[in-house]
Amino acid sequence: MKKIEVKTLYPGMVFSEPVYIEGNNLLVPAGIAVRKRDIEHLIKWGYDTVTTEGDTVQPPPAETVETTEKPKVMVLEDVSLDFFDSAETQPGGGISGETKKRTTGSVLSLTDVQENKGAYRSYVDLIERLDEVFFNIEAGVSVEPRTVDNITGKLLQAVREEKDRIIGFILGGEVSGYVLAKSSINAAILSALIAMELKSPHHEVMQVVTGALLHDIGMLRLPKELTSKSGGLSGAELQRMQAHTLYSYKIVTKELLYPEDVGLIALQHHERWDGEGYPRRISGTGIEIGARIVSVADAFEAMVSEKPYRNSMIGYQAMKNLLSDNSRRFDPDVLKGFIKTMGIYPIGSIILLNNGAIARVTEVQGDAPLRPKIRILIDEFGKMFKQDEGDMIDLLTEKSLFIARALDPKELSKKHG
């Protein structure tokens, strides 16, 4: 690891490998420009140096940095399956040594950079903004509710304008680090989709998204050795972990001064439809509807994301797990809405077709969840394509083709890497 003095950093500076604070806390991913705000934070927090295994690369034009702050994303010149990989997160939000060499989020094709840079920048910006809120809350700095409201508004705008691409980022593990902020943003995106599918009024959608953003904020009140522990928890540790819902409720209602409806989402998101949840063992419709929505979104997000104690699960398997719930944990109507908006094979899923071709799901079709639109990655003859060059196929009209099974992106990467 090389040490870089903070005083030598400047807005627009780009590194070929991720840049870290204190060894394993991510400052910026590989290929993403350092912003003025990042440098100001480092000075504010009292850091003199940051570390990286990479070198500086050509920064973007000055006008790009100053006016748009869009990320400088590294481009694949040759065909590679590295884009299938998810970041291997370690306790504390760090990244394993192997993953540092191919950080997810910086490995995109040229067309992906051109077409997705707006959506990607929006997604990263949401995570960074929420991470800053969490940092201030943890540090005891007062946070204005309008700061969170602004994130809620920008998230809903991104979902409405870039739904498919935003969902793809969730399943693809596009951003490494920022563990709590990223999982909260992902849960909020999924909660927004469910609420909109259920035809909730706009003000209720806003409340649900806000509650989803803040549902796990109580984790900041727990010791890091508990929240980052790998392996099982003891009975006492589990009880202490479950207290995060109470901490979340207090932060949301007492510190951020949100109304009870938002606070109840944070308090009740681990209650179960059958009454076997916590902290109050409420059942059925006695649970706030926003909490029932966030419960489904949070469960899916947890299954498809890397955690200190286990690997991520492919989207199809996560959906299968949700479908097998049988009205134990989740509201059946909420779950039905989630399946309709996400499909059985969520956007970004890697699938094997009956003719032997391998493809990526690009769009789900609510009334036909088993027949999404797909992009060919490897055709039936073994020819590989960059993400944007394979044929687009609508399985709803191509009746001779169907999905044989979902593939684990990591296994596929090992076979074809």
N, C-alpha and C positions, 0 to 999 in steps of 0.2 A: 504494500500500500504506500502511495506517495502522499505526503502532506502538502496541501495547497494553502497558502496564507490567505485569509479572508480579504485582506487589504489589496490583494492582487486580482480579485474577482471583479468582473464588470458585467453589466447587463448585456445579454446576447452571447456570452461565452458558452461554448458547447464542448462537452467531453465525450470521448469514444466509449467510456464505461461509466456506470453510475457513480454519483458523488455522495458521500456519506458524512453524517455528523456523528461524532463519538463512535466510530467503528461500524455500527450496523443500522443507524437511523438514516433513511434515505432523504437526501436533500433534493436531488433531481435525477431522473432516470437517464440512461445513455441517450444521446442524441437530442435531448430537450434543453433549450436555451435557459441559462440562469437568468432570472428576472431581477429587476431592481428591488422588488419586495423581498425576494429570498435573501439578498445581501443585507437589507435593512434588518430582517429578522435575526440573522446571525450576529450582527453588531449589537442589536437589542438584547440578545440572549447571552452575550459575553463570550462568543466563540472566536478564537484567533485563527484556527485552522480547520480545514475539512480534509477528507481523504478520498482517494480514488485509485484504481488500478489502470485508468486510462490516460489518454493524452488529450490536449485541446485539439479540436478540429476547426475547420474554417467556420467562423460565425456567420449567421444570416445577415443580409444587408441591414444597415443601421435603421432604415425607414421601417423595415419589417418589425424589428425589435421594439422601436419606439411607438409605433402606431397600432400594431395588431397583436403583439405578444404571442403570435402563433408558434407552436413548437417546431423545432428543427428535427425532423424525424429521419433516422437513417434508413437507407433504401437497400433492398436486396438486389444485387446485380444478377445473380444466378438463381435457378430454381432451388428452393430449400423448403424443408418441412419444419423448420424451427418455429414457424408461426403457429404450429399446433401446441407448442409447449406452454404450460402455465408456470408462473413464478413460484419457486419453491421457498415459501416464506418460513423464516425461523422465528423463534420467540423474540418479541420486541420489535417486530417489523423488519428484521434484516433479511438478507438474501444469501443463500448458500453460495460457496465459492464457484461451483459449476454454473449456477444460474447467472452470476455476475458477468460471465462471458457471453451470454446471449439473453439479455434482459428483455422480457416480454414487454410489448408496447413500443419498442424501438424497431422491431422486425416487421416491416410492412412492405408490400410491393409498391411500385411507383404509382399505379393507379389508386391503390388504397390511400397513399399519401395525398394525392390530388383530390380524391373524392371524399375521403373521410377526415381530412385534417380539421375541418370546422367542427364536426361532431366529436372527434377525438379531443380537440382542444377544449371544447365545452365540458366534456366528461372529466378530463383531468382538472380543469379549473374548479368544477363543483367539488371534487375531492379535496383540493388544496384549500378552498374556502372553508369547508367544514372542518378540516384538520386544524385550521387556525382558530376556529371557534372552540374546538375541543382543547387546544393548547391553552387558550386563555382561561377557560373554565377550570382546567386542572391547576393552572397557576394562581387561581383566585382573582383573576382580572374580570371586572364587570363586562358583560356582553349585552348589547342592546338587542331586543327581540327582532328589530327590523333587519339586523344582520342575517339572522336565520330566515326571516321572511323573504329576503332578497334571494337567498339560495333556493328556497322553495319555488319562487317565481321562475328563476332561471332553469331549474330542473324541469318544471312542467313545460316550459317552452321547448327545451331540448327533446323531451319525450314526444311532444306533438309534432315537431319538425323532423326529428331524426330517429323515430322509434326503432326501426329495424337495426340501424347501426349501433345505437346505444345498447340494445339488448345483446348484440354480438360482443360488445366490449365486456359485459358482465361475464358471459360464459367463457370468453377467451382469456380472462386473467390479464387484461391489457396493461394494467398498472400495478407495479410492485411497490411494497411498502404501504404506508398510510393505512395500516390494517383496520383500525376502528372506523376511520372516516370513510374508507372505501366500502366496507361492508354496510355502513349506514346509508351511503349514497345508493348502493345497489338495491338495498331493501326499499328505499324510498321510490326508486324508479319502478320497481316491480309493484309496489303498493299503489302507485299512481295508475298503472295499467289496469290493475284489478278494479280500483274504484271507478275508473272511467268505463270499464266493461260492465260494471253493475249499474251504470247510469246515475251515479251519485251526483248531487248538485255541486256546482263549482266550489262553493264555500266548504263543503264537506271534503272534497278532494284536497283542497288546500290544508285542511286540518289533518287529514290522513297522512299527507306527505310530510308535514311538519312533525307529526308524532313519530313517523318512521325515521326521520333524520335524527331524532333525539331519543329513540327508544332505548338505546344501550348506553346513553351518556353516563349513567350511574356506574359503569365499569371504571370510570376515571376515579371513583372513590375507593376502589379496591386496590390492594397491593399488587404490584406488577408481577411478583413471583407467583401469585395465584392466577392472574389472567393469562399469563404466558406459560403456565405449567404444561409440560407434555406428560401424557399418561393419565390415568384415572385420578379422580379427586376422592379424598376421604369424606366421611359423612359430615364432619365439621366444615371441611372446605367447601363441599357442595352447598351446605346451608348458607355459608358466607357468600358464595357466588350468587345464589338466588336472591340475596338482598339487593342486588343491583337494580331490580325493578323498583324497589322503594326509594333508593337513591335517585334513580331517574325521575320518578314522580316529583320528588322534592325539588330537584334542580329545575325541572320544567315549570312547575307551578310557583315555587317560592323565589327562585333566583331569576328565571327568565320571565316570570309573571304571565305565562300562558294560561288560558282558561282551563277549567276542569276537563273538558272534552279531550283536549290534547294531552293533559296529564294522565288521563285514564288509559290512553293508548300505550304510554310508557309503562304504566303500572300493570296492565293486564295482558301484555303481549305473550306471556307464558301461561296464561290460563288456557284450559282445554275445553273443548266442546262437551266432553263427558264429565267435566267437573273434577278431573284428577290433576289439574295444574296448580300453579302457585302465582301469587302469594296467598290468595283467599279462597281457592277451590270453587270459583264461580263457574257455572255451566251454561251452555246454550246461549240464548239471546240475552241472558243476563250480562254477558260480556259485551262491552262497547264494540260496535260494528268496526270502528277503526282498528281496534286491537285485534279483532278476528282477521281483518285484512292483513295487517302487519305480521301476524303469526304465520300465515302461509308464506308471505314474501320472505320473511326472515329465515324460515326453515329451508326454503329452496336455496337462498343465498348461502346459507351455512353449508349445505351439502355440496355446492359446486365450487366453493372457495377453499383454498389451502388454509389449514389451521395448524397451530403448533403440535396438536396431538394426532393429526391424521391427514392423509392426502385428500385432494378434491375428488368429487364424484362427477362422472360425465352427466350432461344434462338429461339424457334419456333415462338413466338409472334414477336420477333425482325425481323426475316426473313419475316414474313407476312407483317409487316409494310413497309419494304423495297420493297417488291413485289407490294405493292399498290401505289407506287410512281407515276407511269404513266408519266414518263419523265418530272417531275416538278423539282425535286431537283438533280437527279443523271443522269449521262450518261448511257443510256440503255445498251450499250455494256459492260461497266465496271460492271454494276450491274449484267448482265448475267454471266460474268466471276466469280463474287463473289458467286453467287448462285451455279454455277457448282462446284466450289472448296469447298464450305462449306456445300452444301446440304440444303434441307428444314428443316431438323432436324440436327443442327450442332453437332459435336462430343461433348460428355458430356451431351447431352440432355437426360432427363428422360421421357420415353414414356410408355403409356398404350397400350397393344396389344388387339386385338379383342377377345382373349380367357381369358382376365382378368389378364394376367401376366404383370409385370412391369419390364422394362429393361432400360439399359443405352446405348446410341449410341456410338459405338467404332470406326466406319469407315464409311465415306460417299462414295457413288458411283455416280460419276459425271453424267453419262448417265441415272441414275435411282435415282433421288434425294429423292423419297418417299420410297425407299426400301434399307436402309442402313444395315450395319452389326451391331448387337447388342449383349449385354451381359445381361443375365437374372439376375435380382436382387431379385424378388419375383415371384415364379412360379404361375401357375393357381390354385394351391391348397393352396396357402398362405405360402409356405415354403420360408424362407428368406435365402439369400446367401451372403457371403462376396463378395467384388467386383470382386475377381479373381476366384470364385468357381462356379458361375452360368454358364449354357450352353451358348456357342457362337452360334448365329444363323445368317445366311445370308438370309435376307428377299427376296433377288433376286431369290433364289432357293426354299425357303419355301413358296410356293404360297398360302397355306391355311392361313397363318398369315399375318396380316397387322396392321399398326399403327392406333389405334382408335383416340388418341389425345395425345398431349404433357401434361406433368404434371409439376406443379410448385414444385421444390424440397423442398421449405420451408413448403408448405402445407403437402407434403408427410411425411416430418420429424415429424411434429406435430402429424400426425395420427398414425405413427408407432414408435415414439420415446420412 
